[in-house]
Amino acid sequence: MQYLEKLKSFANCSLQNEVSKKDEIQKSKKKEIPSQFQIWRFYLKFMKIDWRGFFIVNLNFIICSLILAYEPFLMIELKQSLQEQNYSQVKYLLFCYIVCQIIEQILHYQELQYYFNTNDIARQRIQKSILEHLFSLDIQFFEDNKVTYLSNIVQEGAEQITSEISYGKFTKIFNQYTEIISQLIFVYCQSPQIFLFVSVIAIIGAIINYFINIKKQKSEKNTDFQNEYKVFALDDIITNIHLIKIFNKEQNEIENLTKIINDNSKNQNQIEYLKQLKYLIRNFCFHAMKLGIILLLVISGLEDSQNKSIIINSLAEILVYVYSAILLSKDISKVIISKPAKYYHKKYKYIGKVMRLFEIKPKIKDNNISSEKNQPIQYLKGSIKFENVNFKYPITTDSLFKQKQIDKQDSEVDYDSSESESSLQDCNQELDSHSSLDGFDSQNSLDQTQLKDKYKLQRKYVLQNINFEIKPGQLVAFVGMSGSGKSTLVKLIERYYDVEEGVIMLDDKNIKDIPLNYLRGSIGLVNQEPSLFDNDIEYNITYGCQDGKYTQEELRQICDVSGVSEFVFDEQRFPEGLKTLVGSKGIKLSGGQKQRIAIARALMKKPSILILDEATSSLDAQSEHLVQKYIDQLMGYRGITIIVIAHRLSTIVKSDVIYVMENGEIKEYGNHSQLIAQNGVYKRLVYHQIQIHNS
Ligand SMILES: Nc1ncnc2c1ncn2[C@@H]1O[C@H](COP(=O)(O)OP(=O)(O)OP(=O)(O)O)[C@@H](O)[C@H]1O
């Protein structure tokens, strides 16, 4: 809930800030709004031109457009032939018209078939590229962004980009413009004065439309932000529904959400009002054109009685085409004049998010990927060495939900009060003044980097001066108070973050020089909250198989070692054995069973380093005892290096070395008896736990 509170205050404060600073930031950020060119360059990423199809579709475009452009003139000829009573010409023209219609329909059918197939292929390709990029991002990115939000981006973003780059879209626009231009030529041929009059009104309409659009899109952007905030708040509330119910806070949360929804409706009303205004202006232009044309016809009719009948005959057609001219004026204002604002248009929201997503690059780089790509994975032997490692978490800038402002609040909470508060505020102000309206920060990346460096200096070290060496096959434990940096240490071994100060060596190689697939392929992890897929037990255990190949004997052996056999082969409780479905997040299993499956999954990977991060801390005494029994069995298993992080010291007494951590530093190390003899922090911790146990 703290997160939600943070978001709420952030939303209130940032909305107010946004109103007051909006114009100022808008001016300085003009360059950051992607141009139509940038948007199209981005689309090129996903475009794979099928030349045969491209040729067919373009040929179809041209033929259909020519037919469309020719139709009004064919009608004029037809009318003239009728007036001249030239029936053979009338027959010929009618024949031409029917042939044109047949050709047009056949080509349309062919195009439709083609669009259907190509759009489907394009959608799959786009979704795959978005997923590939998403999965290449660092863990930090996923810690900063909500799951529902990311899945929306993958789904909606792919859908919108597909519709934007589809061949169908091109044809539609192309045909629409050809049609309107040919109609305008028709109006011009009928009467240049009417053409001029219609054009002037259309341009005035387009300009007014442009200003309304700009205002509307500003409101849309605000609504967009509030909607995102609403999704975040809802997500947080639904995730914590158990907590809300147990604290009887349903009404409070409903009121909070209603308040957010009400705030949002003000902006939505404004958008609705502007939409109506646009409609009124379009209507006004149409009637002004109609009235003007009638006046022009009446005046010219009074002046020249010969032309009168021809012009009046054309009146009905001209009025139809006037409507096209109004549509053209609307399109000009939308597509050409207001192109930067298009990025914020609700319809394009997810495209903007996908663009932003692709701007985020993974910071953890795989240096050796090209040379070792096709090589079989070489597993590590399991030695780990930390040399003078200092670490602080990097500033988070990767949230697609304006992370910088959340960061700012985070930093205020995390900030060590002993450091200069005023300098942090200065830095925040600088960050604030540099924060973009929609997170488009790549173009002033230099400024951002400098600021980040400056900002990072203010962040607190989570690990300081860490030095230790673990030999292959050793059992090592890290203990210490909550927040002392134990889990951070594990994240560094898995290379979820890179250290900037000091070196981490695995098998005497700098961790940054080890291909990520070798590194992560060699590490098995079991943490406090084992995550299981909504599938059967066998799927969850064998998920750890590197190549997906395993034998039933191997599986059985792993089940025995990890303690899975003890429950899974009990025919009364688990009649389906390994094929038992575990439910969403393993809901159908107990904590101890889930934990044992997680251990089996980690072992199935045949890791050279097994990390147990509070693997038994969420279990009751009996389950803990069981899981611990199997962890003890593991110690002799294939000589793997085991790192145990535990609060309950009884679980680590047999470790070869125990490192005791306090405030990000290693305070003591040695085996259990050595540490007791040292009479320091470890002994105090043991004494404290015995006291709690006895009481
Ligand atoms: N992703 C993160 N971004 C920023 N700070 C973090 C992040 N994860 C942890 N921290 C901070 O790093 C410090 C060490 O956290 P860590 O999780 O390593 O401690 P721990 O010793 O494992 O604690 P516990 O025993 O409670 O799990 C804490 O102050 C925590 O707030």
The ligand as a Tripos MOL2 file, in Angstrom:
@<TRIPOS>MOLECULE
LIG
   31    33     1     0     0
SMALL
NO_CHARGES

@<TRIPOS>ATOM
      1 N1         15.8740   -3.0240   -6.3530 N.pl3     1 LIG1
      2 C1         16.3260   -2.2090   -5.3960 C.ar      1 LIG1
      3 N2         16.4840   -0.8910   -5.6380 N.ar      1 LIG1
      4 C2         16.9440   -0.0680   -4.6770 C.ar      1 LIG1
      5 N3         17.2920   -0.4640   -3.4380 N.ar      1 LIG1
      6 C3         17.1500   -1.7570   -3.1340 C.ar      1 LIG1
      7 C4         16.6600   -2.6960   -4.0890 C.ar      1 LIG1
      8 N4         16.6300   -3.9150   -3.4860 N.ar      1 LIG1
      9 C5         17.0930   -3.7350   -2.2280 C.ar      1 LIG1
     10 N5         17.4020   -2.4590   -2.0140 N.ar      1 LIG1
     11 C6         17.9550   -1.8800   -0.7820 C.3       1 LIG1
     12 O1         19.2090   -2.4950   -0.5430 O.3       1 LIG1
     13 C7         19.3900   -2.7510    0.8360 C.3       1 LIG1
     14 C8         19.7750   -4.2080    1.0460 C.3       1 LIG1
     15 O2         18.6790   -5.0030    0.6560 O.3       1 LIG1
     16 P1         18.7780   -6.6040    0.5830 P.3       1 LIG1
     17 O3         17.5080   -7.1150    0.0270 O.co2     1 LIG1
     18 O4         20.0380   -6.9720   -0.0980 O.co2     1 LIG1
     19 O5         18.9020   -6.9440    2.1370 O.3       1 LIG1
     20 P2         18.8210   -8.3650    2.8380 P.3       1 LIG1
     21 O6         19.9810   -8.4270    3.7580 O.co2     1 LIG1
     22 O7         18.7060   -9.4580    1.8390 O.co2     1 LIG1
     23 O8         17.4900   -8.1920    3.6450 O.3       1 LIG1
     24 P3         16.4390   -9.3450    4.0580 P.3       1 LIG1
     25 O9         17.1670  -10.2540    4.9660 O.co2     1 LIG1
     26 O10        15.3610   -8.5930    4.7460 O.co2     1 LIG1
     27 O11        15.9900  -10.0120    2.7940 O.co2     1 LIG1
     28 C9         18.1110   -2.3430    1.5190 C.3       1 LIG1
     29 O12        18.3160   -1.0920    2.1320 O.3       1 LIG1
     30 C10        17.0950   -2.2180    0.4040 C.3       1 LIG1
     31 O13        16.1920   -1.1890    0.6530 O.3       1 LIG1
@<TRIPOS>BOND
     1     1     2 1
     2     2     3 ar
     3     2     7 ar
     4     3     4 ar
     5     4     5 ar
     6     5     6 ar
     7     6     7 ar
     8     6    10 ar
     9     7     8 ar
    10     8     9 ar
    11     9    10 ar
    12    10    11 1
    13    11    12 1
    14    11    30 1
    15    12    13 1
    16    13    14 1
    17    13    28 1
    18    14    15 1
    19    15    16 1
    20    16    17 2
    21    16    18 1
    22    16    19 1
    23    19    20 1
    24    20    21 2
    25    20    22 1
    26    20    23 1
    27    23    24 1
    28    24    25 2
    29    24    26 1
    30    24    27 1
    31    28    29 1
    32    28    30 1
    33    30    31 1
@<TRIPOS>SUBSTRUCTURE
     1 LIG1         1 GROUP 0 **** ****
